[in-house]
């Protein structure tokens, strides 16, 4: 596996001068940050709406297990003790 430290240090040396040019008092997320946040908010809203629709379709009442009861009755009380 190649050593990644050389490429990382090269990238950092090129990015450090760019970071010094930015005024630290005026750094804002900007339009791109707002767009990313809005897209994420819409995605969460869509997922919650879809989950709500799917949860309404779920039937929480458990159907009786007729096969398990029949097998338990045939085996006798010793099998049911566990």
PDB file of N, CA, C and O in Angstrom:
ATOM      1  N   UNK A   1       0.847  -1.167   0.000  1.00  0.00           N
ATOM      2  CA  UNK A   1       0.000   0.000   0.000  1.00  0.00           C
ATOM      3  C   UNK A   1       0.897   1.235   0.000  1.00  0.00           C
ATOM      4  O   UNK A   1       1.831   1.306   0.799  1.00  0.00           O
ATOM      5  N   UNK A   2       0.640   2.210  -0.871  1.00  0.00           N
ATOM      6  CA  UNK A   2       1.493   3.392  -0.931  1.00  0.00           C
ATOM      7  C   UNK A   2       1.289   4.278   0.290  1.00  0.00           C
ATOM      8  O   UNK A   2       0.229   4.291   0.915  1.00  0.00           O
ATOM      9  N   UNK A   3       2.345   5.013   0.603  1.00  0.00           N
ATOM     10  CA  UNK A   3       2.298   5.911   1.747  1.00  0.00           C
ATOM     11  C   UNK A   3       1.529   7.171   1.362  1.00  0.00           C
ATOM     12  O   UNK A   3       1.886   7.849   0.399  1.00  0.00           O
ATOM     13  N   UNK A   4       0.483   7.480   2.105  1.00  0.00           N
ATOM     14  CA  UNK A   4      -0.382   8.611   1.774  1.00  0.00           C
ATOM     15  C   UNK A   4       0.080   9.914   2.431  1.00  0.00           C
ATOM     16  O   UNK A   4      -0.447  10.981   2.117  1.00  0.00           O
ATOM     17  N   UNK A   5       1.041   9.839   3.325  1.00  0.00           N
ATOM     18  CA  UNK A   5       1.438  11.042   4.055  1.00  0.00           C
ATOM     19  C   UNK A   5       2.057  12.092   3.128  1.00  0.00           C
ATOM     20  O   UNK A   5       1.888  13.288   3.367  1.00  0.00           O
ATOM     21  N   UNK A   6       2.762  11.679   2.089  1.00  0.00           N
ATOM     22  CA  UNK A   6       3.381  12.634   1.171  1.00  0.00           C
ATOM     23  C   UNK A   6       2.314  13.419   0.415  1.00  0.00           C
ATOM     24  O   UNK A   6       2.430  14.635   0.266  1.00  0.00           O
ATOM     25  N   UNK A   7       1.283  12.736  -0.060  1.00  0.00           N
ATOM     26  CA  UNK A   7       0.242  13.431  -0.811  1.00  0.00           C
ATOM     27  C   UNK A   7      -0.604  14.319   0.106  1.00  0.00           C
ATOM     28  O   UNK A   7      -1.066  15.382  -0.307  1.00  0.00           O
ATOM     29  N   UNK A   8      -0.804  13.880   1.347  1.00  0.00           N
ATOM     30  CA  UNK A   8      -1.576  14.691   2.294  1.00  0.00           C
ATOM     31  C   UNK A   8      -0.806  15.954   2.645  1.00  0.00           C
ATOM     32  O   UNK A   8      -1.381  17.042   2.674  1.00  0.00           O
ATOM     33  N   UNK A   9       0.485  15.822   2.910  1.00  0.00           N
ATOM     34  CA  UNK A   9       1.272  17.010   3.253  1.00  0.00           C
ATOM     35  C   UNK A   9       1.373  17.967   2.065  1.00  0.00           C
ATOM     36  O   UNK A   9       1.404  19.183   2.258  1.00  0.00           O
ATOM     37  N   UNK A  10       1.425  17.446   0.855  1.00  0.00           N
ATOM     38  CA  UNK A  10       1.449  18.293  -0.337  1.00  0.00           C
ATOM     39  C   UNK A  10       0.139  19.058  -0.467  1.00  0.00           C
ATOM     40  O   UNK A  10       0.148  20.247  -0.785  1.00  0.00           O
ATOM     41  N   UNK A  11      -0.983  18.394  -0.226  1.00  0.00           N
ATOM     42  CA  UNK A  11      -2.284  19.054  -0.312  1.00  0.00           C
ATOM     43  C   UNK A  11      -2.426  20.121   0.763  1.00  0.00           C
ATOM     44  O   UNK A  11      -2.974  21.192   0.505  1.00  0.00           O
ATOM     45  N   UNK A  12      -1.942  19.841   1.954  1.00  0.00           N
ATOM     46  CA  UNK A  12      -2.048  20.800   3.050  1.00  0.00           C
ATOM     47  C   UNK A  12      -1.203  22.038   2.769  1.00  0.00           C
ATOM     48  O   UNK A  12      -1.623  23.155   3.069  1.00  0.00           O
ATOM     49  N   UNK A  13      -0.030  21.852   2.202  1.00  0.00           N
ATOM     50  CA  UNK A  13       0.828  23.008   1.916  1.00  0.00           C
ATOM     51  C   UNK A  13       0.210  23.914   0.855  1.00  0.00           C
ATOM     52  O   UNK A  13       0.459  25.119   0.852  1.00  0.00           O
ATOM     53  N   UNK A  14      -0.593  23.347  -0.046  1.00  0.00           N
ATOM     54  CA  UNK A  14      -1.258  24.172  -1.059  1.00  0.00           C
ATOM     55  C   UNK A  14      -2.507  24.852  -0.501  1.00  0.00           C
ATOM     56  O   UNK A  14      -2.879  25.927  -0.972  1.00  0.00           O
ATOM     57  N   UNK A  15      -3.158  24.251   0.488  1.00  0.00           N
ATOM     58  CA  UNK A  15      -4.393  24.813   1.029  1.00  0.00           C
ATOM     59  C   UNK A  15      -4.159  25.849   2.127  1.00  0.00           C
ATOM     60  O   UNK A  15      -5.012  26.709   2.347  1.00  0.00           O
ATOM     61  N   UNK A  16      -3.039  25.786   2.806  1.00  0.00           N
ATOM     62  CA  UNK A  16      -2.777  26.723   3.898  1.00  0.00           C
ATOM     63  C   UNK A  16      -2.715  28.165   3.398  1.00  0.00           C
ATOM     64  O   UNK A  16      -3.309  29.033   4.038  1.00  0.00           O
ATOM     65  N   UNK A  17      -2.037  28.471   2.299  1.00  0.00           N
ATOM     66  CA  UNK A  17      -2.045  29.870   1.828  1.00  0.00           C
ATOM     67  C   UNK A  17      -3.441  30.340   1.429  1.00  0.00           C
ATOM     68  O   UNK A  17      -3.755  31.520   1.588  1.00  0.00           O
ATOM     69  N   UNK A  18      -4.283  29.451   0.917  1.00  0.00           N
ATOM     70  CA  UNK A  18      -5.640  29.845   0.554  1.00  0.00           C
ATOM     71  C   UNK A  18      -6.458  30.175   1.800  1.00  0.00           C
ATOM     72  O   UNK A  18      -7.295  31.077   1.772  1.00  0.00           O
ATOM     73  N   UNK A  19      -6.225  29.463   2.870  1.00  0.00           N
ATOM     74  CA  UNK A  19      -6.959  29.718   4.110  1.00  0.00           C
ATOM     75  C   UNK A  19      -6.539  31.039   4.729  1.00  0.00           C
ATOM     76  O   UNK A  19      -7.354  31.689   5.385  1.00  0.00           O
ATOM     77  N   UNK A  20      -5.306  31.454   4.544  1.00  0.00           N
ATOM     78  CA  UNK A  20      -4.846  32.715   5.127  1.00  0.00           C
ATOM     79  C   UNK A  20      -5.433  33.914   4.395  1.00  0.00           C
ATOM     80  O   UNK A  20      -5.520  35.000   4.967  1.00  0.00           O
ATOM     81  N   UNK A  21      -5.839  33.736   3.135  1.00  0.00           N
ATOM     82  CA  UNK A  21      -6.411  34.830   2.361  1.00  0.00           C
ATOM     83  C   UNK A  21      -7.836  35.164   2.791  1.00  0.00           C
ATOM     84  O   UNK A  21      -8.304  36.277   2.552  1.00  0.00           O
ATOM     85  N   UNK A  22      -8.528  34.225   3.416  1.00  0.00           N
ATOM     86  CA  UNK A  22      -9.910  34.427   3.817  1.00  0.00           C
ATOM     87  C   UNK A  22      -9.946  35.226   5.116  1.00  0.00           C
ATOM     88  O   UNK A  22      -9.234  34.906   6.068  1.00  0.00           O
ATOM     89  N   UNK A  23     -10.772  36.256   5.151  1.00  0.00           N
ATOM     90  CA  UNK A  23     -10.938  37.049   6.370  1.00  0.00           C
ATOM     91  C   UNK A  23     -11.763  36.233   7.353  1.00  0.00           C
ATOM     92  O   UNK A  23     -12.898  35.863   7.051  1.00  0.00           O
ATOM     93  N   UNK A  24     -11.209  35.949   8.526  1.00  0.00           N
ATOM     94  CA  UNK A  24     -11.867  35.079   9.488  1.00  0.00           C
ATOM     95  C   UNK A  24     -13.118  35.717  10.082  1.00  0.00           C
ATOM     96  O   UNK A  24     -13.961  35.004  10.626  1.00  0.00           O
ATOM     97  N   UNK A  25     -13.262  37.025   9.995  1.00  0.00           N
ATOM     98  CA  UNK A  25     -14.446  37.694  10.530  1.00  0.00           C
ATOM     99  C   UNK A  25     -15.624  37.667   9.563  1.00  0.00           C
ATOM    100  O   UNK A  25     -16.748  37.983   9.953  1.00  0.00           O
ATOM    101  N   UNK A  26     -15.386  37.297   8.320  1.00  0.00           N
ATOM    102  CA  UNK A  26     -16.443  37.326   7.308  1.00  0.00           C
ATOM    103  C   UNK A  26     -16.729  35.965   6.700  1.00  0.00           C
ATOM    104  O   UNK A  26     -17.308  35.887   5.617  1.00  0.00           O
ATOM    105  N   UNK A  27     -16.340  34.907   7.363  1.00  0.00           N
ATOM    106  CA  UNK A  27     -16.581  33.574   6.832  1.00  0.00           C
ATOM    107  C   UNK A  27     -18.028  33.190   7.107  1.00  0.00           C
ATOM    108  O   UNK A  27     -18.462  33.171   8.259  1.00  0.00           O
ATOM    109  N   UNK A  28     -18.770  32.886   6.057  1.00  0.00           N
ATOM    110  CA  UNK A  28     -20.170  32.470   6.172  1.00  0.00           C
ATOM    111  C   UNK A  28     -20.390  31.231   5.313  1.00  0.00           C
ATOM    112  O   UNK A  28     -19.596  30.959   4.412  1.00  0.00           O
ATOM    113  N   UNK A  29     -21.453  30.478   5.577  1.00  0.00           N
ATOM    114  CA  UNK A  29     -21.704  29.303   4.756  1.00  0.00           C
ATOM    115  C   UNK A  29     -22.076  29.655   3.320  1.00  0.00           C
ATOM    116  O   UNK A  29     -21.834  28.860   2.412  1.00  0.00           O
ATOM    117  N   UNK A  30     -22.648  30.810   3.102  1.00  0.00           N
ATOM    118  CA  UNK A  30     -22.953  31.261   1.754  1.00  0.00           C
ATOM    119  C   UNK A  30     -24.141  30.554   1.145  1.00  0.00           C
ATOM    120  O   UNK A  30     -24.891  29.855   1.826  1.00  0.00           O
ATOM    121  N   UNK A  31     -24.294  30.747  -0.142  1.00  0.00           N
ATOM    122  CA  UNK A  31     -25.422  30.190  -0.881  1.00  0.00           C
ATOM    123  C   UNK A  31     -25.321  28.669  -0.954  1.00  0.00           C
ATOM    124  O   UNK A  31     -26.325  27.969  -0.822  1.00  0.00           O
ATOM    125  N   UNK A  32     -24.129  28.170  -1.159  1.00  0.00           N
ATOM    126  CA  UNK A  32     -23.954  26.716  -1.254  1.00  0.00           C
ATOM    127  C   UNK A  32     -24.347  26.035   0.053  1.00  0.00           C
ATOM    128  O   UNK A  32     -24.982  24.981   0.034  1.00  0.00           O
ATOM    129  N   UNK A  33     -23.980  26.618   1.169  1.00  0.00           N
ATOM    130  CA  UNK A  33     -24.371  26.054   2.463  1.00  0.00           C
ATOM    131  C   UNK A  33     -25.880  26.047   2.642  1.00  0.00           C
ATOM    132  O   UNK A  33     -26.438  25.080   3.160  1.00  0.00           O
ATOM    133  N   UNK A  34     -26.545  27.118   2.217  1.00  0.00           N
ATOM    134  CA  UNK A  34     -28.000  27.182   2.306  1.00  0.00           C
ATOM    135  C   UNK A  34     -28.649  26.135   1.411  1.00  0.00           C
ATOM    136  O   UNK A  34     -29.616  25.486   1.812  1.00  0.00           O
ATOM    137  N   UNK A  35     -28.123  25.967   0.199  1.00  0.00           N
ATOM    138  CA  UNK A  35     -28.699  24.985  -0.722  1.00  0.00           C
ATOM    139  C   UNK A  35     -28.543  23.575  -0.170  1.00  0.00           C
ATOM    140  O   UNK A  35     -29.479  22.778  -0.230  1.00  0.00           O
ATOM    141  N   UNK A  36     -27.369  23.262   0.367  1.00  0.00           N
ATOM    142  CA  UNK A  36     -27.148  21.930   0.941  1.00  0.00           C
ATOM    143  C   UNK A  36     -28.087  21.698   2.117  1.00  0.00           C
ATOM    144  O   UNK A  36     -28.674  20.623   2.236  1.00  0.00           O
ATOM    145  N   UNK A  37     -28.236  22.696   2.990  1.00  0.00           N
ATOM    146  CA  UNK A  37     -29.135  22.573   4.140  1.00  0.00           C
ATOM    147  C   UNK A  37     -30.581  22.400   3.682  1.00  0.00           C
ATOM    148  O   UNK A  37     -31.305  21.577   4.242  1.00  0.00           O
ATOM    149  N   UNK A  38     -31.010  23.151   2.686  1.00  0.00           N
ATOM    150  CA  UNK A  38     -32.380  23.052   2.194  1.00  0.00           C
ATOM    151  C   UNK A  38     -32.649  21.691   1.569  1.00  0.00           C
ATOM    152  O   UNK A  38     -33.719  21.118   1.775  1.00  0.00           O
ATOM    153  N   UNK A  39     -31.697  21.167   0.811  1.00  0.00           N
ATOM    154  CA  UNK A  39     -31.866  19.842   0.206  1.00  0.00           C
ATOM    155  C   UNK A  39     -31.954  18.767   1.286  1.00  0.00           C
ATOM    156  O   UNK A  39     -32.775  17.854   1.194  1.00  0.00           O
ATOM    157  N   UNK A  40     -31.111  18.879   2.306  1.00  0.00           N
ATOM    158  CA  UNK A  40     -31.161  17.903   3.391  1.00  0.00           C
ATOM    159  C   UNK A  40     -32.484  17.999   4.144  1.00  0.00           C
ATOM    160  O   UNK A  40     -33.044  16.972   4.528  1.00  0.00           O
ATOM    161  N   UNK A  41     -32.992  19.202   4.363  1.00  0.00           N
ATOM    162  CA  UNK A  41     -34.273  19.377   5.051  1.00  0.00           C
ATOM    163  C   UNK A  41     -35.407  18.775   4.232  1.00  0.00           C
ATOM    164  O   UNK A  41     -36.289  18.120   4.786  1.00  0.00           O
ATOM    165  N   UNK A  42     -35.394  18.989   2.927  1.00  0.00           N
ATOM    166  CA  UNK A  42     -36.430  18.400   2.066  1.00  0.00           C
ATOM    167  C   UNK A  42     -36.342  16.875   2.052  1.00  0.00           C
ATOM    168  O   UNK A  42     -37.367  16.195   2.022  1.00  0.00           O
ATOM    169  N   UNK A  43     -35.131  16.343   2.074  1.00  0.00           N
ATOM    170  CA  UNK A  43     -34.969  14.892   2.088  1.00  0.00           C
ATOM    171  C   UNK A  43     -35.502  14.295   3.386  1.00  0.00           C
ATOM    172  O   UNK A  43     -36.167  13.259   3.364  1.00  0.00           O
ATOM    173  N   UNK A  44     -35.218  14.935   4.511  1.00  0.00           N
ATOM    174  CA  UNK A  44     -35.726  14.445   5.798  1.00  0.00           C
ATOM    175  C   UNK A  44     -37.246  14.537   5.833  1.00  0.00           C
ATOM    176  O   UNK A  44     -37.907  13.623   6.326  1.00  0.00           O
ATOM    177  N   UNK A  45     -37.803  15.618   5.323  1.00  0.00           N
ATOM    178  CA  UNK A  45     -39.258  15.774   5.288  1.00  0.00           C
ATOM    179  C   UNK A  45     -39.889  14.673   4.428  1.00  0.00           C
ATOM    180  O   UNK A  45     -40.898  14.086   4.817  1.00  0.00           O
ATOM    181  N   UNK A  46     -39.305  14.396   3.278  1.00  0.00           N
ATOM    182  CA  UNK A  46     -39.822  13.334   2.414  1.00  0.00           C
ATOM    183  C   UNK A  46     -39.726  11.961   3.061  1.00  0.00           C
ATOM    184  O   UNK A  46     -40.647  11.152   2.953  1.00  0.00           O
ATOM    185  N   UNK A  47     -38.609  11.701   3.733  1.00  0.00           N
ATOM    186  CA  UNK A  47     -38.457  10.413   4.415  1.00  0.00           C
ATOM    187  C   UNK A  47     -39.459  10.259   5.551  1.00  0.00           C
ATOM    188  O   UNK A  47     -40.016   9.177   5.734  1.00  0.00           O
ATOM    189  N   UNK A  48     -39.697  11.312   6.311  1.00  0.00           N
ATOM    190  CA  UNK A  48     -40.660  11.248   7.404  1.00  0.00           C
ATOM    191  C   UNK A  48     -42.079  11.040   6.875  1.00  0.00           C
ATOM    192  O   UNK A  48     -42.857  10.295   7.472  1.00  0.00           O
ATOM    193  N   UNK A  49     -42.418  11.679   5.781  1.00  0.00           N
ATOM    194  CA  UNK A  49     -43.738  11.511   5.176  1.00  0.00           C
ATOM    195  C   UNK A  49     -43.908  10.083   4.669  1.00  0.00           C
ATOM    196  O   UNK A  49     -44.966   9.481   4.851  1.00  0.00           O
ATOM    197  N   UNK A  50     -42.884   9.546   4.042  1.00  0.00           N
ATOM    198  CA  UNK A  50     -42.934   8.171   3.554  1.00  0.00           C
ATOM    199  C   UNK A  50     -43.030   7.188   4.713  1.00  0.00           C
ATOM    200  O   UNK A  50     -43.792   6.224   4.642  1.00  0.00           O
ATOM    201  N   UNK A  51     -42.266   7.419   5.781  1.00  0.00           N
ATOM    202  CA  UNK A  51     -42.317   6.524   6.935  1.00  0.00           C
ATOM    203  C   UNK A  51     -43.697   6.554   7.579  1.00  0.00           C
ATOM    204  O   UNK A  51     -44.210   5.517   7.999  1.00  0.00           O
ATOM    205  N   UNK A  52     -44.295   7.728   7.658  1.00  0.00           N
ATOM    206  CA  UNK A  52     -45.626   7.852   8.240  1.00  0.00           C
ATOM    207  C   UNK A  52     -46.640   7.071   7.419  1.00  0.00           C
ATOM    208  O   UNK A  52     -47.509   6.400   7.974  1.00  0.00           O
ATOM    209  N   UNK A  53     -46.530   7.157   6.098  1.00  0.00           N
ATOM    210  CA  UNK A  53     -47.454   6.428   5.227  1.00  0.00           C
ATOM    211  C   UNK A  53     -47.274   4.922   5.388  1.00  0.00           C
ATOM    212  O   UNK A  53     -48.258   4.183   5.420  1.00  0.00           O
ATOM    213  N   UNK A  54     -46.029   4.460   5.491  1.00  0.00           N
ATOM    214  CA  UNK A  54     -45.772   3.029   5.644  1.00  0.00           C
ATOM    215  C   UNK A  54     -46.204   2.523   7.027  1.00  0.00           C
ATOM    216  O   UNK A  54     -46.689   1.398   7.152  1.00  0.00           O
ATOM    217  N   UNK A  55     -46.031   3.341   8.051  1.00  0.00           N
ATOM    218  CA  UNK A  55     -46.423   2.921   9.396  1.00  0.00           C
ATOM    219  C   UNK A  55     -47.937   2.816   9.533  1.00  0.00           C
ATOM    220  O   UNK A  55     -48.421   2.027  10.345  1.00  0.00           O
ATOM    221  N   UNK A  56     -48.698   3.592   8.757  1.00  0.00           N
ATOM    222  CA  UNK A  56     -50.149   3.488   8.798  1.00  0.00           C
ATOM    223  C   UNK A  56     -50.629   2.181   8.186  1.00  0.00           C
ATOM    224  O   UNK A  56     -51.714   1.707   8.527  1.00  0.00           O
ATOM    225  N   UNK A  57     -49.860   1.598   7.306  1.00  0.00           N
ATOM    226  CA  UNK A  57     -50.228   0.331   6.668  1.00  0.00           C
ATOM    227  C   UNK A  57     -49.924  -0.886   7.533  1.00  0.00           C
ATOM    228  O   UNK A  57     -50.419  -1.977   7.254  1.00  0.00           O
ATOM    229  N   UNK A  58     -49.128  -0.718   8.565  1.00  0.00           N
ATOM    230  CA  UNK A  58     -48.712  -1.840   9.398  1.00  0.00           C
ATOM    231  C   UNK A  58     -49.871  -2.266  10.294  1.00  0.00           C
ATOM    232  O   UNK A  58     -50.517  -1.434  10.930  1.00  0.00           O
ATOM    233  N   UNK A  59     -50.125  -3.581  10.335  1.00  0.00           N
ATOM    234  CA  UNK A  59     -51.135  -4.130  11.207  1.00  0.00           C
ATOM    235  C   UNK A  59     -50.420  -4.713  12.419  1.00  0.00           C
ATOM    236  O   UNK A  59     -49.687  -5.695  12.301  1.00  0.00           O
ATOM    237  N   UNK A  60     -50.635  -4.105  13.587  1.00  0.00           N
ATOM    238  CA  UNK A  60     -49.904  -4.517  14.772  1.00  0.00           C
ATOM    239  C   UNK A  60     -50.542  -5.695  15.494  1.00  0.00           C
ATOM    240  O   UNK A  60     -49.947  -6.234  16.427  1.00  0.00           O
ATOM    241  N   UNK A  61     -51.741  -6.108  15.085  1.00  0.00           N
ATOM    242  CA  UNK A  61     -52.387  -7.249  15.734  1.00  0.00           C
ATOM    243  C   UNK A  61     -51.758  -8.533  15.217  1.00  0.00           C
ATOM    244  O   UNK A  61     -51.679  -8.768  14.011  1.00  0.00           O
ATOM    245  N   UNK A  62     -51.315  -9.354  16.155  1.00  0.00           N
ATOM    246  CA  UNK A  62     -50.652 -10.587  15.781  1.00  0.00           C
ATOM    247  C   UNK A  62     -51.702 -11.655  15.492  1.00  0.00           C
ATOM    248  O   UNK A  62     -52.635 -11.847  16.271  1.00  0.00           O
ATOM    249  N   UNK A  63     -51.544 -12.344  14.371  1.00  0.00           N
ATOM    250  CA  UNK A  63     -52.463 -13.408  14.006  1.00  0.00           C
ATOM    251  C   UNK A  63     -52.214 -14.609  14.912  1.00  0.00           C
ATOM    252  O   UNK A  63     -51.068 -14.887  15.263  1.00  0.00           O
ATOM    253  N   UNK A  64     -53.262 -15.320  15.293  1.00  0.00           N
ATOM    254  CA  UNK A  64     -53.059 -16.495  16.153  1.00  0.00           C
ATOM    255  C   UNK A  64     -52.288 -17.583  15.411  1.00  0.00           C
ATOM    256  O   UNK A  64     -52.504 -17.827  14.224  1.00  0.00           O
ATOM    257  N   UNK A  65     -51.398 -18.218  16.134  1.00  0.00           N
ATOM    258  CA  UNK A  65     -50.552 -19.263  15.565  1.00  0.00           C
ATOM    259  C   UNK A  65     -51.244 -20.604  15.759  1.00  0.00           C
ATOM    260  O   UNK A  65     -51.024 -21.287  16.760  1.00  0.00           O
ATOM    261  N   UNK A  66     -52.081 -20.975  14.797  1.00  0.00           N
ATOM    262  CA  UNK A  66     -52.855 -22.211  14.938  1.00  0.00           C
ATOM    263  C   UNK A  66     -51.978 -23.443  14.772  1.00  0.00           C
ATOM    264  O   UNK A  66     -52.228 -24.461  15.417  1.00  0.00           O
ATOM    265  N   UNK A  67     -50.966 -23.378  13.931  1.00  0.00           N
ATOM    266  CA  UNK A  67     -50.094 -24.542  13.725  1.00  0.00           C
ATOM    267  C   UNK A  67     -49.260 -24.817  14.971  1.00  0.00           C
ATOM    268  O   UNK A  67     -49.060 -25.977  15.332  1.00  0.00           O
ATOM    269  N   UNK A  68     -48.776 -23.782  15.624  1.00  0.00           N
ATOM    270  CA  UNK A  68     -47.977 -23.955  16.829  1.00  0.00           C
ATOM    271  C   UNK A  68     -48.799 -24.522  17.973  1.00  0.00           C
ATOM    272  O   UNK A  68     -48.296 -25.323  18.762  1.00  0.00           O
ATOM    273  N   UNK A  69     -50.054 -24.117  18.071  1.00  0.00           N
ATOM    274  CA  UNK A  69     -50.924 -24.639  19.123  1.00  0.00           C
ATOM    275  C   UNK A  69     -51.227 -26.106  18.906  1.00  0.00           C
ATOM    276  O   UNK A  69     -51.246 -26.885  19.859  1.00  0.00           O
ATOM    277  N   UNK A  70     -51.466 -26.494  17.654  1.00  0.00           N
ATOM    278  CA  UNK A  70     -51.756 -27.891  17.347  1.00  0.00           C
ATOM    279  C   UNK A  70     -50.541 -28.773  17.633  1.00  0.00           C
ATOM    280  O   UNK A  70     -50.681 -29.878  18.158  1.00  0.00           O
ATOM    281  N   UNK A  71     -49.351 -28.285  17.287  1.00  0.00           N
ATOM    282  CA  UNK A  71     -48.140 -29.067  17.533  1.00  0.00           C
ATOM    283  C   UNK A  71     -47.892 -29.189  19.036  1.00  0.00           C
ATOM    284  O   UNK A  71     -47.419 -30.229  19.495  1.00  0.00           O
ATOM    285  N   UNK A  72     -48.199 -28.157  19.804  1.00  0.00           N
ATOM    286  CA  UNK A  72     -48.024 -28.189  21.241  1.00  0.00           C
ATOM    287  C   UNK A  72     -48.989 -29.144  21.911  1.00  0.00           C
ATOM    288  O   UNK A  72     -48.627 -29.783  22.899  1.00  0.00           O
ATOM    289  N   UNK A  73     -50.195 -29.261  21.409  1.00  0.00           N
ATOM    290  CA  UNK A  73     -51.182 -30.163  21.981  1.00  0.00           C
ATOM    291  C   UNK A  73     -50.836 -31.617  21.681  1.00  0.00           C
ATOM    292  O   UNK A  73     -51.067 -32.496  22.512  1.00  0.00           O
ATOM    293  N   UNK A  74     -50.287 -31.871  20.506  1.00  0.00           N
ATOM    294  CA  UNK A  74     -49.912 -33.256  20.141  1.00  0.00           C
ATOM    295  C   UNK A  74     -48.712 -33.724  20.932  1.00  0.00           C
ATOM    296  O   UNK A  74     -48.631 -34.900  21.284  1.00  0.00           O
ATOM    297  N   UNK A  75     -47.766 -32.824  21.224  1.00  0.00           N
ATOM    298  CA  UNK A  75     -46.545 -33.216  21.913  1.00  0.00           C
ATOM    299  C   UNK A  75     -46.796 -33.477  23.389  1.00  0.00           C
ATOM    300  O   UNK A  75     -46.043 -34.223  24.015  1.00  0.00           O
ATOM    301  N   UNK A  76     -47.812 -32.895  23.944  1.00  0.00           N
ATOM    302  CA  UNK A  76     -48.120 -33.108  25.340  1.00  0.00           C
ATOM    303  C   UNK A  76     -47.526 -32.030  26.218  1.00  0.00           C
ATOM    304  O   UNK A  76     -46.811 -31.155  25.731  1.00  0.00           O
ATOM    305  N   UNK A  77     -47.820 -32.084  27.535  1.00  0.00           N
ATOM    306  CA  UNK A  77     -47.367 -31.017  28.434  1.00  0.00           C
ATOM    307  C   UNK A  77     -45.873 -31.028  28.708  1.00  0.00           C
ATOM    308  O   UNK A  77     -45.331 -29.998  29.110  1.00  0.00           O
ATOM    309  N   UNK A  78     -45.187 -32.137  28.512  1.00  0.00           N
ATOM    310  CA  UNK A  78     -43.749 -32.176  28.785  1.00  0.00           C
ATOM    311  C   UNK A  78     -42.960 -31.331  27.780  1.00  0.00           C
ATOM    312  O   UNK A  78     -41.902 -30.802  28.120  1.00  0.00           O
ATOM    313  N   UNK A  79     -43.451 -31.201  26.572  1.00  0.00           N
ATOM    314  CA  UNK A  79     -42.757 -30.403  25.550  1.00  0.00           C
ATOM    315  C   UNK A  79     -42.948 -28.922  25.790  1.00  0.00           C
ATOM    316  O   UNK A  79     -42.127 -28.119  25.345  1.00  0.00           O
ATOM    317  N   UNK A  80     -44.010 -28.537  26.482  1.00  0.00           N
ATOM    318  CA  UNK A  80     -44.288 -27.121  26.695  1.00  0.00           C
ATOM    319  C   UNK A  80     -43.522 -26.543  27.887  1.00  0.00           C
ATOM    320  O   UNK A  80     -43.482 -25.321  28.034  1.00  0.00           O
ATOM    321  N   UNK A  81     -42.925 -27.354  28.727  1.00  0.00           N
ATOM    322  CA  UNK A  81     -42.220 -26.851  29.906  1.00  0.00           C
ATOM    323  C   UNK A  81     -40.976 -26.058  29.535  1.00  0.00           C
ATOM    324  O   UNK A  81     -40.601 -25.133  30.256  1.00  0.00           O
ATOM    325  N   UNK A  82     -40.329 -26.401  28.424  1.00  0.00           N
ATOM    326  CA  UNK A  82     -39.220 -25.633  27.913  1.00  0.00           C
ATOM    327  C   UNK A  82     -37.960 -25.929  28.573  1.00  0.00           C
ATOM    328  O   UNK A  82     -36.932 -25.343  28.234  1.00  0.00           O
TER     329      UNK A  82
END
